[in-house]
Amino acid sequence: MLRNRRNRFFSPPLFIQRHEFVIEFVKASRPRTLLDLGCSECSLLRKLRFHRHGLEVLAGVDIDGTAIRQNMYALAPLMTEYLQPSARPLTIQLYQGSITETEPCTKGFDLITCMEVMEHLHLWELGRFSDVLFEHMEPRAVIISTPNADFNPLFPGLTGFRHKDHKFEWTGAQFQAWADGVCRRYGYSVEFTGVGEAPGDTRDVGFCSQIGVFHKVDGDLNAQMNNMEQEPTVYQLLYRVVYPSLCDNNIFQRTVISEALYRAEKLKTEWLKAQEGEQYDFTTSEHTLPAAELYRQGSSVCVPLVSVWADSTVRALCRNIQHLRATLQVDLGIQLDADREAIMLPDDYEEEEEETDEDGKAECVPRSVNDNVGEDWESEL
């Protein structure tokens, strides 16, 4: 009941504001690997898989293996991600383990998040937690959020801590003192912010959830590789899934073949539906036939010619990804984006989303499922 009251106290609810903060940070800094400490129900990871912005590895750790098992299959790829694979690879792994224990496969992540977790530790465990997080894991960046005790008097009916499992709740000054000590000891810098502003004249108490954003001093993002490929020695791996992507040569070839065959079948259908008397030149003028003749010989003429075209196209394009990129850039005048991953079509391709065939019928241009990825935040309530 208390949690529901707090959710109604903020719009959007406080946990959504924390998730949005992480998503915006990922969008701005574009880390390649992310580890969520205390992932529990995997709600943050479920959102991040739709807001990757360059993420290729998503991992989560929680001591409650039951919570992970109950929610881990929600991280499985959607059917659309098999039909239209992403340009970037994505691997998701979930571990059961304590964040106060050192595990080799957690070293070297670009970003580690720890949202509303550290207050569940005993005060005597904080030293060990700091050593594991900042010295052993040694991430490029860390985002830590924790309840702000200065804000608690504003909650009607709240006595004691916000959750029965909390071992402590720090004021803003206490959290900043701990964070400054961590920075001096492990070589990090920190910026303080938060989510959940206090109403009216009470804003001097600070944010409801105080956040510290730590950066490794002189740290180069993506400079250190993590060890996720090796088997965990302390943690238990509960779930692992690799999303389909065009970086997998087999998936890439199947995608190109499917697209070529789809276009070939579309051309065949248009030709067979053409009115009698119209003529189509398959390759040269020697193969020009009336539409009626094409219709009668559809199975013996149109299908083989289209199949030959599709096969030759696929063979020409599927030598390797580099050859495909070079071919498209030369023949079609396209460009690649800054990351050399996405195709930038010329202006005449971008102006319209619909094309009209010779009969005046609108023809939809296929679009990627990632173009309009929406999310209903209210569904989380």
PLY file of the C-alpha trace (Angstrom):
ply
format ascii 1.0
element vertex 381
property float x
property float y
property float z
element edge 380
property int vertex1
property int vertex2
end_header
0.00 0.00 0.00
2.84 2.36 0.86
4.50 1.69 -2.49
1.24 2.45 -4.32
0.92 5.72 -2.41
4.45 6.69 -3.39
3.77 5.84 -7.03
0.73 8.12 -6.99
2.88 10.79 -5.34
4.93 11.08 -8.56
3.96 11.21 -12.21
5.36 9.16 -13.80
6.01 6.79 -10.88
9.43 6.99 -9.28
10.76 3.66 -10.57
9.94 4.71 -14.13
11.82 7.97 -13.62
14.87 5.99 -12.49
14.65 3.77 -15.58
14.32 6.80 -17.84
17.40 8.32 -16.23
19.45 5.23 -17.10
18.06 5.13 -20.65
19.00 8.76 -21.23
22.50 8.10 -19.87
22.90 5.12 -22.21
21.69 7.25 -25.12
24.24 9.96 -24.35
27.31 7.83 -23.48
26.59 4.79 -25.73
28.26 2.06 -23.65
28.73 -1.32 -25.29
28.26 -3.47 -22.15
26.00 -2.94 -19.13
25.61 -4.86 -15.87
22.63 -4.28 -13.57
23.33 -5.17 -9.94
20.24 -6.31 -8.06
18.28 -6.86 -11.29
15.51 -8.78 -9.43
12.48 -8.76 -11.78
14.66 -7.56 -14.73
12.39 -4.55 -15.33
15.30 -2.25 -16.22
16.84 -4.81 -18.57
13.49 -5.33 -20.30
13.37 -1.63 -21.14
17.01 -1.38 -22.17
16.66 -4.09 -24.81
14.32 -1.71 -26.66
16.61 1.29 -26.04
20.01 -0.18 -26.85
21.78 2.83 -28.41
24.85 0.72 -29.09
24.49 -1.81 -26.26
25.72 -5.26 -27.24
25.80 -6.96 -23.82
23.14 -6.75 -21.10
23.78 -8.63 -17.86
22.05 -8.81 -14.51
22.95 -10.13 -11.07
20.67 -10.78 -8.12
20.91 -12.94 -5.04
17.25 -13.96 -5.45
17.35 -16.70 -8.08
13.59 -17.24 -7.85
12.85 -13.68 -8.96
15.16 -14.09 -11.96
13.64 -17.42 -13.01
10.13 -16.00 -12.85
10.98 -13.09 -15.17
13.93 -14.14 -17.33
11.90 -15.39 -20.31
10.46 -11.91 -20.76
13.92 -11.05 -22.14
13.64 -13.55 -25.02
13.75 -12.08 -28.56
10.44 -11.18 -30.15
9.31 -12.81 -33.38
9.89 -9.56 -35.26
13.56 -9.65 -34.25
13.94 -12.92 -36.12
12.08 -11.57 -39.14
14.10 -8.34 -39.22
17.37 -8.88 -37.33
19.15 -5.89 -35.84
22.41 -4.59 -37.27
24.13 -4.94 -33.89
24.50 -8.13 -31.85
22.92 -8.40 -28.40
23.64 -10.95 -25.68
21.69 -11.09 -22.40
22.95 -13.05 -19.40
21.46 -13.33 -15.91
23.36 -14.56 -12.86
22.44 -15.55 -9.34
24.97 -14.27 -6.85
25.84 -11.71 -4.20
27.13 -8.28 -5.17
29.61 -8.51 -2.29
31.41 -11.46 -3.93
34.04 -11.17 -6.64
33.22 -12.89 -9.92
35.72 -12.74 -12.82
33.05 -12.53 -15.53
31.79 -9.21 -14.11
35.06 -7.36 -14.75
35.42 -4.63 -17.32
31.85 -3.52 -18.01
31.41 -0.10 -19.57
28.47 0.75 -17.32
27.17 -0.75 -14.07
23.82 0.26 -12.60
22.82 -0.28 -8.98
19.31 1.13 -8.55
17.84 1.10 -5.02
19.98 -1.86 -3.96
22.74 -0.81 -1.57
20.27 0.11 1.20
19.41 -3.61 1.42
22.98 -4.33 2.57
24.15 -4.13 6.17
26.38 -1.19 6.93
29.27 -3.52 7.65
28.91 -4.94 4.11
29.37 -1.58 2.38
33.16 -1.72 2.51
33.17 -5.10 0.79
30.58 -3.87 -1.73
32.73 -0.86 -2.59
35.82 -3.04 -3.10
33.95 -5.44 -5.38
32.25 -2.73 -7.45
34.98 -0.13 -7.88
38.18 -2.14 -7.47
37.37 -5.63 -8.79
34.71 -4.88 -11.43
36.35 -1.55 -12.30
33.68 -0.27 -14.71
34.08 2.84 -16.85
30.93 4.35 -15.30
28.57 3.56 -12.41
25.05 4.79 -11.63
23.92 4.30 -8.03
20.56 5.39 -6.67
19.39 5.12 -3.06
16.50 6.57 -1.01
16.99 10.06 0.38
16.07 10.02 4.06
15.57 13.79 4.03
12.56 13.25 1.77
10.82 10.69 3.99
8.85 13.16 6.18
6.97 14.25 3.06
5.36 10.82 2.68
2.08 10.75 4.63
1.87 7.85 7.03
5.50 6.76 6.62
7.24 5.69 9.81
10.69 4.17 9.74
12.26 3.08 6.46
10.49 2.93 3.09
10.85 -0.86 2.85
10.92 -3.51 5.55
14.14 -4.98 4.15
16.08 -1.71 4.18
19.00 -1.80 6.60
19.66 1.95 6.39
18.57 5.05 4.48
21.03 7.90 4.06
20.46 11.62 4.04
21.86 13.58 1.15
24.94 14.57 3.17
25.64 10.98 4.22
25.39 9.67 0.66
27.69 12.38 -0.67
30.24 11.72 2.06
30.32 8.00 1.18
30.58 8.75 -2.56
33.42 11.24 -2.08
35.34 8.65 -0.06
34.86 6.06 -2.80
36.19 8.48 -5.41
39.32 9.26 -3.43
40.06 5.61 -2.77
39.39 4.06 -6.18
40.10 6.87 -8.63
36.62 7.98 -9.69
34.79 11.28 -10.01
31.12 11.69 -9.10
28.18 13.88 -10.04
25.10 14.09 -7.81
21.56 14.31 -9.09
18.30 12.45 -8.58
14.69 11.86 -9.60
11.44 12.69 -7.83
11.39 16.38 -7.02
9.79 17.60 -3.82
6.69 19.80 -4.22
6.55 23.52 -3.62
8.60 25.04 -0.84
10.02 21.69 0.30
12.48 21.29 -2.57
15.42 22.01 -0.31
15.20 18.41 0.96
16.50 17.18 -2.39
15.31 14.38 -4.65
13.29 11.43 -3.42
15.82 9.04 -5.02
19.33 10.49 -4.88
21.68 9.40 -7.66
25.43 9.37 -7.94
27.01 9.04 -11.39
30.62 7.85 -11.10
33.21 8.02 -13.87
36.59 6.35 -13.89
39.24 9.07 -13.90
41.08 9.02 -17.24
38.94 6.03 -18.18
38.41 5.32 -21.86
34.96 3.92 -22.62
35.14 0.45 -24.16
38.88 0.27 -23.49
38.65 -2.78 -21.23
37.07 -6.01 -22.43
34.88 -7.98 -20.05
35.10 -11.72 -19.42
31.48 -12.72 -20.05
32.45 -15.44 -22.49
34.00 -17.55 -19.74
31.95 -19.67 -17.36
31.22 -18.06 -13.97
33.17 -19.44 -11.04
31.23 -17.88 -8.15
27.90 -16.83 -9.66
25.43 -19.24 -11.24
24.39 -18.54 -14.82
20.59 -18.86 -14.95
19.79 -17.52 -18.40
21.61 -16.64 -21.60
20.17 -15.61 -24.95
21.81 -14.28 -28.09
19.61 -12.09 -30.26
19.63 -12.57 -34.04
21.68 -9.93 -35.83
23.14 -9.25 -39.24
26.61 -9.63 -37.73
25.96 -13.38 -37.88
26.89 -14.29 -41.45
24.34 -17.12 -41.62
21.52 -14.83 -40.51
22.76 -12.12 -42.85
22.69 -14.43 -45.86
19.26 -15.81 -44.98
17.93 -12.26 -44.63
19.28 -11.19 -48.01
17.96 -14.36 -49.66
14.52 -13.87 -48.11
14.40 -10.26 -49.26
15.49 -11.18 -52.77
12.91 -13.95 -53.05
10.21 -11.65 -51.70
11.02 -9.04 -54.34
11.14 -11.70 -57.04
7.73 -13.05 -56.07
6.37 -9.52 -56.06
7.66 -8.88 -59.58
6.21 -12.17 -60.77
2.79 -11.29 -59.34
2.80 -7.87 -60.99
3.76 -9.33 -64.34
1.05 -11.98 -64.22
-1.59 -9.39 -63.37
-0.62 -7.04 -66.21
-3.26 -6.43 -68.87
-3.04 -8.22 -72.21
-1.02 -6.38 -74.79
1.50 -4.85 -72.35
5.02 -6.07 -72.78
7.83 -6.52 -70.29
11.50 -6.90 -71.10
13.05 -9.38 -68.65
16.65 -8.94 -69.73
16.86 -7.90 -73.42
14.43 -7.19 -76.21
14.75 -10.79 -77.36
12.75 -11.93 -74.32
9.87 -9.47 -74.67
6.52 -11.30 -74.53
2.90 -10.14 -74.39
1.36 -10.20 -70.94
-1.19 -12.81 -72.03
1.61 -15.09 -73.19
3.41 -14.47 -69.89
0.28 -15.45 -68.01
-0.10 -18.69 -70.00
3.59 -19.52 -69.60
3.89 -18.15 -66.09
5.08 -21.38 -64.53
7.61 -22.10 -67.28
8.85 -18.61 -68.13
8.30 -16.14 -65.33
9.23 -18.31 -62.37
12.54 -19.60 -63.79
13.62 -16.14 -64.97
12.81 -14.57 -61.61
14.50 -17.41 -59.77
17.64 -16.98 -61.87
17.60 -13.25 -61.18
17.13 -13.80 -57.44
19.83 -16.46 -57.29
22.36 -14.35 -59.18
21.55 -11.32 -57.03
21.96 -13.28 -53.81
25.21 -14.83 -54.98
26.56 -11.42 -55.94
25.64 -9.79 -52.65
26.27 -12.55 -50.15
30.01 -12.98 -50.59
30.51 -11.12 -47.30
29.21 -8.07 -45.47
32.10 -5.87 -46.61
31.45 -6.76 -50.26
27.74 -5.98 -49.85
28.48 -2.58 -48.35
30.90 -1.72 -51.15
28.46 -2.90 -53.83
25.55 -0.91 -52.45
27.60 2.25 -52.01
28.93 2.11 -55.59
25.82 0.94 -57.46
23.12 2.80 -55.57
24.97 5.84 -54.31
24.00 5.16 -50.70
25.99 6.07 -47.62
26.59 4.55 -44.20
25.91 6.31 -40.91
28.62 7.49 -38.54
28.94 4.01 -37.00
29.10 2.42 -40.50
26.17 0.19 -39.60
22.94 1.66 -40.98
22.24 2.51 -44.62
21.49 6.16 -45.39
19.30 6.28 -48.50
19.56 9.17 -51.01
17.07 12.01 -50.69
14.77 10.65 -53.37
14.32 7.48 -51.30
13.51 9.36 -48.11
10.87 11.75 -49.36
8.08 9.19 -49.71
7.05 6.22 -47.68
4.69 4.95 -50.36
5.31 4.22 -53.99
2.70 3.94 -56.70
2.83 1.22 -59.32
1.74 1.60 -62.93
-1.89 0.82 -62.09
-2.03 3.63 -59.54
-2.08 1.29 -56.57
-0.19 2.34 -53.46
2.69 0.12 -52.56
3.99 0.06 -48.98
7.72 0.37 -48.51
8.94 -2.12 -45.88
10.27 -0.47 -42.75
12.32 -1.78 -39.89
10.49 -2.75 -36.73
12.99 -0.60 -34.83
11.81 2.60 -36.59
8.82 3.05 -34.31
9.54 1.20 -31.14
7.08 2.45 -28.58
6.64 1.63 -24.99
3.59 1.85 -22.79
5.01 2.95 -19.48
1.65 2.63 -17.77
1.60 -1.09 -18.40
4.23 -1.43 -15.68
1.83 -0.25 -12.99
0 1
1 2
2 3
3 4
4 5
5 6
6 7
7 8
8 9
9 10
10 11
11 12
12 13
13 14
14 15
15 16
16 17
17 18
18 19
19 20
20 21
21 22
22 23
23 24
24 25
25 26
26 27
27 28
28 29
29 30
30 31
31 32
32 33
33 34
34 35
35 36
36 37
37 38
38 39
39 40
40 41
41 42
42 43
43 44
44 45
45 46
46 47
47 48
48 49
49 50
50 51
51 52
52 53
53 54
54 55
55 56
56 57
57 58
58 59
59 60
60 61
61 62
62 63
63 64
64 65
65 66
66 67
67 68
68 69
69 70
70 71
71 72
72 73
73 74
74 75
75 76
76 77
77 78
78 79
79 80
80 81
81 82
82 83
83 84
84 85
85 86
86 87
87 88
88 89
89 90
90 91
91 92
92 93
93 94
94 95
95 96
96 97
97 98
98 99
99 100
100 101
101 102
102 103
103 104
104 105
105 106
106 107
107 108
108 109
109 110
110 111
111 112
112 113
113 114
114 115
115 116
116 117
117 118
118 119
119 120
120 121
121 122
122 123
123 124
124 125
125 126
126 127
127 128
128 129
129 130
130 131
131 132
132 133
133 134
134 135
135 136
136 137
137 138
138 139
139 140
140 141
141 142
142 143
143 144
144 145
145 146
146 147
147 148
148 149
149 150
150 151
151 152
152 153
153 154
154 155
155 156
156 157
157 158
158 159
159 160
160 161
161 162
162 163
163 164
164 165
165 166
166 167
167 168
168 169
169 170
170 171
171 172
172 173
173 174
174 175
175 176
176 177
177 178
178 179
179 180
180 181
181 182
182 183
183 184
184 185
185 186
186 187
187 188
188 189
189 190
190 191
191 192
192 193
193 194
194 195
195 196
196 197
197 198
198 199
199 200
200 201
201 202
202 203
203 204
204 205
205 206
206 207
207 208
208 209
209 210
210 211
211 212
212 213
213 214
214 215
215 216
216 217
217 218
218 219
219 220
220 221
221 222
222 223
223 224
224 225
225 226
226 227
227 228
228 229
229 230
230 231
231 232
232 233
233 234
234 235
235 236
236 237
237 238
238 239
239 240
240 241
241 242
242 243
243 244
244 245
245 246
246 247
247 248
248 249
249 250
250 251
251 252
252 253
253 254
254 255
255 256
256 257
257 258
258 259
259 260
260 261
261 262
262 263
263 264
264 265
265 266
266 267
267 268
268 269
269 270
270 271
271 272
272 273
273 274
274 275
275 276
276 277
277 278
278 279
279 280
280 281
281 282
282 283
283 284
284 285
285 286
286 287
287 288
288 289
289 290
290 291
291 292
292 293
293 294
294 295
295 296
296 297
297 298
298 299
299 300
300 301
301 302
302 303
303 304
304 305
305 306
306 307
307 308
308 309
309 310
310 311
311 312
312 313
313 314
314 315
315 316
316 317
317 318
318 319
319 320
320 321
321 322
322 323
323 324
324 325
325 326
326 327
327 328
328 329
329 330
330 331
331 332
332 333
333 334
334 335
335 336
336 337
337 338
338 339
339 340
340 341
341 342
342 343
343 344
344 345
345 346
346 347
347 348
348 349
349 350
350 351
351 352
352 353
353 354
354 355
355 356
356 357
357 358
358 359
359 360
360 361
361 362
362 363
363 364
364 365
365 366
366 367
367 368
368 369
369 370
370 371
371 372
372 373
373 374
374 375
375 376
376 377
377 378
378 379
379 380
